[in-house]
Amino acid sequence: MNTETVNSSDPEVHSRNIQQMLDELITHTRQDLDRVVEPRFQALLETTAEVLTGLKTAFRHYGEGKEKAWKR
């Protein structure tokens, strides 16, 4: 987490930072899919990546004001 994020009261700054961290975690879980052979754990990793992708989309929609709940 960078200094701008820690000291900022701007939700957009925090949203960008969280989206970046989610991207890193999504990438990590998808890379692990190729490293493990246990099918149930692979399913868990894929589910994790999908859920995190949905969460990242929610943060993006907040920033864009697309969803009715996020309209300013």
Buried (B, 14 or more C-beta within 10 A) or exposed (E): EEEEBEEEEEEEBBBBBBBBEBEEBBEEBBEBBEEEEEEEEBEBBEEBBEEBBEBBBBBBEBEEEEEEEEEE
